[in-house]
Amino acid sequence: MTSPLSVDVGGVRLRNPVLVASGTFGAGLEAVEQGVDLAAIGGVVTKSVTTQPRAGNPPPRICETASGMLNSIGIMNPGVDGFLAEIMPRFAALPCARVVNVAGESAEDFEILVGRFDAVDGCDAIELNVSCPNVSGGLDFGIDVHLLESLVRGCRARTRKPLWVKLTPNVTDVVPLARAAVAGGADALALTNTFLGMAVDWRRRLPRLGSKTGAGGLSGPAIKPLALHAVFKVARAVDVPIVGIGGIRDADDAMEFIVAGATAVQVGTSNFTDPAAAVDVADQLAAFVREGLFADLASVRKTLVVPRPHA
């Protein structure tokens, strides 16, 4: 019997719709060491993996803001060889869906990474990070419809695994980018990534982040209304599953994304204050079913009704 919370995201079956977002949970290994039950959630999305090791941006890398945080980590990671040797064997053993997020500075980089993970057991899907605001060239592919479609098409040719594309909100309209990713062969879309922002120490006349531009990615509850709007628009423009991301702290937040059109959600910034935040969201969703608030997710997905103005 299928669970009322089970969902299919572009070919990946999840026991429930709750994942953890890339860059907020490592590869889940530290959470396991802290006793977090990852068998209770849908899946883990890794921090972005690049072709070569990256030391990341200079500190300070994180700045707390009202209702959220700014980060400028710069995709610190051991590179694909280091990840496969040091992390992948333990990541593959996690008791939930395992999604590897990859980031490149060129189309060739992306295709190499996708090809490497296509050959690896224990990777259930690959998520393309075309939307990181904290690395050189990180946004180039995510803001140009032609580059994005070409990139996804090239990556699609390198893997048989489900291919998710994580879109940036730092555009005038995300819908054309969503359509381009789907045209290129994306099996699912994840949105949104962080919004570009800045914090300033006016007494020192300096940004509070150490990146070259002083800017970073804004995440947390502050961006939820913006992310919800993006999901709502994209869900009505494309026919692939959408993973909603942005300020999710509890099951009510998750359900807002689902009725707006998301098939699944990713919990991000909340992981920094509570490593079991995603487990709590999943538990609360199960309680909603027991309380009879809905029979299954399919019955409530994309049911948001926007009243039309009277003529």
C-alpha distance (Angstrom), angle and dihedral (degrees) to the residues before:
residue distance angle dihedral
M1 . . .
T2 3.80 . .
S3 3.80 116.3 .
P4 3.81 114.2 -116.7
L5 3.81 88.0 -127.1
S6 3.81 97.1 47.9
V7 3.81 115.0 113.1
D8 3.79 138.7 178.9
V9 3.80 115.6 -133.6
G10 3.79 109.7 -169.4
G11 3.77 94.4 -43.1
V12 3.81 97.8 -33.7
R13 3.80 115.0 110.5
L14 3.81 112.9 -146.4
R15 3.81 124.5 -167.5
N16 3.80 87.0 -139.1
P17 3.81 134.0 -0.4
V18 3.82 97.1 -104.9
L19 3.81 120.5 106.9
V20 3.79 132.1 160.3
A21 3.79 117.2 -113.2
S22 3.78 125.9 -113.3
G23 3.78 114.7 -94.4
T24 3.80 95.1 21.7
F25 3.80 102.5 74.8
G26 3.81 108.0 29.3
A27 3.80 104.7 -139.2
G28 3.80 92.8 -41.6
L29 3.80 93.6 -100.6
E30 3.80 96.8 114.9
A31 3.80 90.3 48.7
V32 3.79 90.5 54.7
E33 3.81 89.1 51.9
Q34 3.80 88.5 52.8
G35 3.79 91.2 53.2
V36 3.82 99.2 -104.8
D37 3.81 108.6 157.3
L38 3.80 103.6 -130.0
A39 3.80 89.9 178.5
A40 3.81 85.1 75.1
I41 3.83 95.4 63.9
G42 3.77 135.7 61.6
G43 3.77 99.7 -115.9
V44 3.79 153.3 -41.6
V45 3.80 124.2 -111.8
T46 3.80 112.4 -157.1
K47 3.75 127.5 -129.5
S48 3.80 108.5 -93.4
V49 3.79 115.8 -73.7
T50 3.82 119.0 -149.8
T51 3.79 132.0 -167.1
Q52 3.80 93.1 -107.9
P53 3.82 130.4 32.7
R54 3.80 113.8 -89.2
A55 3.79 126.3 -155.2
G56 3.79 91.1 -161.2
N57 3.79 131.0 -136.7
P58 3.81 124.2 -38.9
P59 3.82 117.3 -92.8
P60 2.94 143.7 -64.0
R61 3.81 87.7 67.2
I62 3.80 102.9 163.3
C63 3.78 131.5 45.4
E64 3.79 124.3 -179.3
T65 3.79 114.7 -131.3
A66 3.78 135.9 -179.1
S67 3.82 106.2 -66.6
G68 3.76 94.4 -6.2
M69 3.77 147.1 6.7
L70 3.79 143.1 -91.3
N71 3.78 118.9 -133.2
S72 3.76 134.5 -172.6
I73 3.79 102.5 176.1
G74 3.80 95.2 145.5
I75 3.83 97.2 -142.5
M76 3.80 97.5 -71.7
N77 3.82 105.0 -165.0
P78 3.82 141.3 137.4
G79 3.81 94.4 -108.8
V80 3.79 125.8 -111.8
D81 3.82 95.7 -67.8
G82 3.79 91.9 49.8
F83 3.79 92.3 44.9
L84 3.80 93.5 50.6
A85 3.80 92.7 46.9
E86 3.79 101.7 39.0
I87 3.79 107.9 24.6
M88 3.79 111.4 19.9
P89 3.83 97.7 71.9
R90 3.82 90.9 58.2
F91 3.80 94.7 36.5
A92 3.81 89.8 54.2
A93 3.80 89.2 57.9
L94 3.82 95.6 58.8
P95 3.83 113.3 122.4
C96 3.81 95.3 -125.9
A97 3.79 139.2 53.1
R98 3.80 112.2 -54.7
V99 3.80 117.9 -145.6
V100 3.81 121.0 -177.8
N101 3.80 116.2 -150.8
V102 3.81 114.9 -152.1
A103 3.81 131.3 -169.1
G104 3.78 129.2 -169.2
E105 3.78 137.6 -178.9
S106 3.80 91.5 -143.1
A107 3.79 138.8 25.1
E108 3.80 88.3 -106.8
D109 3.82 90.1 55.6
F110 3.79 91.6 52.8
E111 3.78 93.5 47.4
I112 3.80 92.2 49.0
L113 3.80 91.2 51.2
V114 3.79 93.9 46.6
G115 3.80 90.6 48.8
R116 3.80 91.9 50.4
F117 3.79 93.6 52.3
D118 3.78 93.6 42.0
A119 3.79 87.0 68.8
V120 3.81 95.0 49.6
D121 3.79 126.4 95.0
G122 3.78 114.9 -138.7
C123 3.81 95.0 42.5
D124 3.80 107.7 107.4
A125 3.80 97.3 179.1
I126 3.79 140.8 -2.0
E127 3.80 121.3 -129.8
L128 3.81 116.6 -157.5
N129 3.78 112.7 -142.7
V130 3.80 102.1 -150.4
S131 3.77 91.5 151.2
C132 3.80 111.7 61.6
P133 3.82 110.1 134.4
N134 3.81 94.0 -168.2
V135 3.81 103.8 69.5
S136 3.77 134.2 61.9
G137 3.79 108.6 -88.7
G138 3.78 91.1 2.6
L139 3.79 93.8 130.7
D140 3.81 99.2 36.3
F141 3.79 96.8 94.8
G142 3.78 94.6 38.8
I143 3.81 96.6 58.5
D144 3.83 101.4 45.2
V145 3.80 117.4 70.8
H146 3.80 94.5 -155.7
L147 3.81 95.0 47.6
L148 3.79 90.9 45.6
E149 3.78 96.1 50.3
S150 3.80 91.0 46.9
L151 3.80 91.9 48.0
V152 3.79 94.3 49.7
R153 3.80 91.3 45.5
G154 3.80 90.6 52.9
C155 3.80 92.1 48.3
R156 3.80 91.5 45.4
A157 3.80 88.3 59.1
R158 3.82 90.6 55.0
T159 3.80 99.3 55.3
R160 3.78 144.4 41.7
K161 3.78 90.7 -163.2
P162 3.81 122.0 101.2
L163 3.80 109.0 -81.9
W164 3.79 120.1 -148.0
V165 3.81 123.2 -173.0
K166 3.81 120.3 -150.6
L167 3.80 108.7 -149.6
T168 3.77 130.6 -152.6
P169 3.81 123.1 -122.8
N170 3.81 90.4 -153.3
V171 3.80 93.9 100.1
T172 3.78 135.3 87.3
D173 3.80 92.2 -112.5
V174 3.81 124.3 8.0
V175 3.83 94.6 -164.9
P176 3.85 97.2 82.3
L177 3.81 89.3 49.8
A178 3.80 90.7 49.9
R179 3.79 90.6 51.6
A180 3.81 91.0 47.9
A181 3.81 92.1 52.3
V182 3.80 91.1 50.1
A183 3.81 91.3 47.1
G184 3.80 88.0 53.9
G185 3.80 91.6 54.6
A186 3.80 107.7 -89.7
D187 3.81 113.1 163.6
A188 3.82 92.9 -160.0
L189 3.80 140.2 1.6
A190 3.80 127.9 -133.9
L191 3.79 117.9 -156.9
T192 2.77 140.8 -141.9
N193 3.77 126.8 17.2
T194 3.81 119.3 -174.0
F195 3.80 125.6 -57.0
L196 3.79 118.2 -120.1
G197 3.78 111.6 -106.3
M198 3.78 145.0 148.6
A199 3.79 140.3 -140.3
V200 3.80 121.2 -157.7
D201 3.81 134.8 -155.3
W202 3.77 96.3 -150.0
R203 3.81 94.4 -172.5
R204 3.79 91.4 59.7
R205 3.83 93.1 32.8
L206 3.80 89.1 -129.3
P207 3.80 137.8 117.9
R208 3.79 114.7 -105.2
L209 3.81 91.2 -129.4
G210 3.78 124.8 69.1
S211 3.80 99.5 -138.3
K212 3.80 119.1 122.6
T213 3.79 91.6 -106.0
G214 3.79 96.3 36.7
A215 3.79 89.0 -124.2
G216 3.79 130.6 115.7
G217 3.76 143.0 172.5
L218 3.80 118.5 -74.8
S219 3.80 115.9 -143.6
G220 3.79 139.2 159.9
P221 3.81 134.7 64.5
A222 3.81 92.0 -30.7
I223 3.81 91.5 71.8
K224 3.81 98.6 43.6
P225 3.83 96.6 97.6
L226 3.81 90.2 49.9
A227 3.80 93.4 46.9
L228 3.81 91.6 47.1
H229 3.78 90.6 54.1
A230 3.80 91.1 50.3
V231 3.81 91.8 50.7
F232 3.80 91.4 47.2
K233 3.81 92.5 53.1
V234 3.79 97.0 42.6
A235 3.82 93.7 46.0
R236 3.78 88.2 61.6
A237 3.79 94.2 46.7
V238 3.82 104.0 49.0
D239 3.79 137.0 38.4
V240 3.82 101.3 -139.3
P241 3.81 125.6 95.1
I242 3.78 117.6 -87.3
V243 3.79 127.0 -145.9
G244 3.80 110.0 -151.4
I245 3.80 119.6 -143.8
G246 3.79 131.9 177.0
G247 3.78 133.1 93.9
I248 3.80 98.4 -17.6
R249 3.80 110.8 164.7
D250 3.79 104.6 153.0
A251 3.79 143.8 9.1
D252 3.80 93.2 -85.2
D253 3.80 88.8 59.1
A254 3.80 89.8 48.2
M255 3.80 92.4 50.1
E256 3.80 91.2 51.5
F257 3.81 88.4 60.2
I258 3.81 92.2 44.8
V259 3.79 96.2 51.3
A260 3.82 87.1 45.7
G261 3.81 88.7 58.2
A262 3.80 110.3 -82.7
T263 3.79 120.6 134.6
A264 3.80 93.7 -161.5
V265 3.80 138.6 2.3
Q266 3.78 138.1 -140.7
V267 3.80 123.3 -140.1
G268 3.79 111.4 -145.5
T269 3.78 128.2 153.6
S270 3.82 92.8 28.8
N271 3.82 88.0 68.0
F272 3.80 89.9 70.2
T273 3.79 92.5 63.7
D274 3.82 97.4 32.4
P275 3.83 121.1 20.0
A276 3.82 88.7 -162.7
A277 3.82 94.2 54.0
A278 3.82 93.5 111.5
V279 3.81 91.0 49.7
D280 3.80 89.2 53.2
V281 3.81 91.4 51.0
A282 3.81 90.8 50.4
D283 3.81 91.5 48.3
Q284 3.80 91.0 50.3
L285 3.80 91.4 50.7
A286 3.80 89.7 53.0
A287 3.81 88.4 51.2
F288 3.81 89.7 53.5
V289 3.82 89.3 56.8
R290 3.81 92.0 48.3
E291 3.80 89.5 50.1
G292 3.79 90.0 54.1
L293 3.81 96.2 -117.2
F294 3.80 88.6 136.6
A295 3.80 136.0 -7.7
D296 3.79 97.0 -135.2
L297 3.78 138.9 -19.0
A298 3.79 94.3 -102.0
S299 3.80 89.6 64.0
V300 3.81 93.3 58.1
R301 3.79 103.3 30.8
K302 3.81 114.5 117.1
T303 3.81 92.9 -0.7
L304 3.79 96.3 128.1
V305 3.79 109.6 130.2
V306 3.79 119.3 -154.6
P307 3.80 110.5 -160.4
R308 3.77 113.9 -125.7
P309 3.80 117.7 -133.0
H310 3.78 116.4 -105.7
A311 3.78 115.0 -100.6
